[in-house]
Structure formats: structure tokens, C-alpha cells
Amino acid sequence: MNNKMEYEIKNDMTVVYFFGEIDSHNVVSYRNKLNMILALNDNDVLFDFQQTSFIDSAGIGLVLGRYQQLVKEERNLSVCHLSKTAYKVFELSGLFEIIDYIKEVKV
């Protein structure tokens, strides 16, 4: 599976889909693309990890950085479709204290 990121606007929400791995090799590229995507509108954001096979600490940093950016803009960030392993990483890192995990996506 190729590592890539795509997005679409659904019901006034920006949904970002991650494919493959999110790691130190591609996180800078993703950060730059996300900055451009998030500047296009003032929607809340949903990160969909259904097609993500791996996320490391750089990927967690990417999520946290976008959360901090969105909070300053009074916008919300949610995540969905985490694998069991990724869910555990988010849980242990405390991200669920500040970011919503959506179990049933309705966008």
C-alpha cells in the first residue's frame, strides 16, 4: 500500500484519510499538506485511519500538532477507525483526553 493522504469536505467537515504508514519518513510532507488543507476553510476536522497500517511517535506528533493548531482556531479534531494497536498508542499517550474518538462515523 502506498503512503498517501487524501481529503474531502463532507457536511461541513474536513475528512482527512491516511493510507499506509505515518512515520518520520512522511510526516513532514503530511504536515505541509495538512497546513494547506486546513487553511482552505474553517471546518472541524476528522482524521480517518481506516487504511493506516502503522503510526509511530512522529505520527502522534503530527496529530497533536494539528490539534494544537485547530484549538487556536476554535475548531475541533476527531479521529476514527484506529487499529487496535494505534488505539492503544493514542490511549497510552493521553490523546483521548483532548481528542474525540468517533466510533460511528456519520459524515
C-alpha positions in Angstrom: 0.0 0.0 0.0 1.3 3.4 -0.9 1.7 6.0 1.8 -0.6 8.9 1.0 -3.1 11.3 2.4 -6.4 12.5 0.8 -9.2 14.7 2.0 -12.8 15.7 1.2 -15.4 18.0 2.6 -18.4 16.2 3.9 -21.3 18.0 5.7 -19.2 21.0 6.7 -16.4 18.7 8.0 -12.9 18.2 6.5 -12.3 14.5 6.5 -8.6 13.5 6.0 -7.8 9.9 5.0 -4.4 8.4 5.7 -3.2 5.4 3.8 -0.3 3.2 4.6 2.2 4.3 7.2 2.5 7.6 9.1 6.1 7.8 10.3 9.2 10.0 10.4 9.7 9.4 6.6 6.5 11.1 5.5 5.3 13.2 8.5 6.9 16.4 7.2 5.2 16.1 3.8 1.9 15.3 5.6 2.3 18.3 7.9 2.8 20.7 4.9 -0.2 19.2 3.0 -2.4 19.4 6.2 -1.5 23.1 6.7 -2.7 23.8 3.2 -5.8 21.8 3.6 -6.7 23.3 6.9 -6.2 26.8 5.5 -8.9 26.2 2.9 -11.9 26.5 5.3 -12.9 26.8 8.9 -14.5 23.4 9.3 -13.9 20.9 12.1 -11.6 18.1 11.1 -11.8 14.3 11.2 -8.8 12.1 10.7 -9.8 8.7 9.3 -7.2 6.0 9.9 -9.1 3.1 8.4 -6.4 2.4 5.8 -3.5 3.2 8.0 -1.2 0.2 8.7 1.3 1.9 11.1 1.7 5.1 13.1 4.8 5.9 15.1 5.7 8.7 17.6 6.2 11.2 14.7 2.7 10.4 13.5 1.4 11.0 17.0 3.3 14.3 17.0 1.6 15.2 13.7 -1.9 14.6 15.2 -1.0 16.6 18.3 0.4 19.5 16.3 -2.8 19.7 14.2 -4.9 19.5 17.3 -3.0 22.5 18.8 -3.4 24.4 15.6 -7.1 23.8 15.4 -7.7 24.7 19.1 -6.2 28.1 18.4 -8.7 28.5 15.6 -11.5 27.3 17.8 -12.0 24.2 15.7 -12.3 20.5 16.7 -10.3 17.5 15.7 -11.7 14.0 16.0 -10.2 10.6 14.9 -11.8 7.4 13.7 -11.1 3.9 12.6 -7.9 3.3 14.6 -6.5 -0.2 14.6 -6.3 -1.9 18.0 -2.6 -1.1 18.2 -3.0 2.5 17.1 -5.9 2.9 19.6 -3.7 1.7 22.4 -0.9 4.2 21.4 -3.5 7.0 21.4 -4.8 5.9 24.7 -1.4 5.5 26.4 -0.3 8.8 25.1 -3.3 10.6 26.6 -4.6 11.9 23.3 -8.1 10.7 24.1 -8.1 13.3 26.9 -8.2 16.0 24.4 -9.2 14.4 21.0 -12.5 12.7 20.5 -12.6 9.1 19.1 -15.6 8.6 16.9 -16.8 5.0 16.9 -19.7 5.5 14.5 -18.8 7.9 11.7 -21.8 9.9 10.4 -20.4 12.5 8.0 
